[in-house]
């Protein structure tokens, strides 16, 4: 059974473990802890196991900005990113929601496209030679 809810501090270790699986370290641990404490971290579960998480902020021109969507490799392409984005759109504290991904991240671009996000611009010079595509969706 797939579910989404707001993460609590007991979820921190598993969130860090999933992230380490992808980036090879736990350098974002304090960021995850702060996001959980602020109530800005959502987790998707498959039965009782965390399949992935989403972190958002609300300081992007007074709009929500999804800064991370991370799905464990064993749960990819099973709808968990879409589940998290759908929950985010329904629960967003702002009417406008933005996010971004690198031009090279075709998988995430497809996730945004299939979830009704539209491109809203490009930011150069964040990652050398790999522009950041900004996405937008309005809350219904």
ABEGO torsion letter per residue (X at the ends): XBBBBBBBAAAAAAAAAAAAAAAGBAAAAAAAAAAAAAGABBBBBBEABBABBBBBBAABGGBBBBABBBBBAAABGAGAAAAAAAAAAAABABABBBBBBBAABAAAAAAAAAAGBBBAEBBBGABBGBBBBBBBBBBX
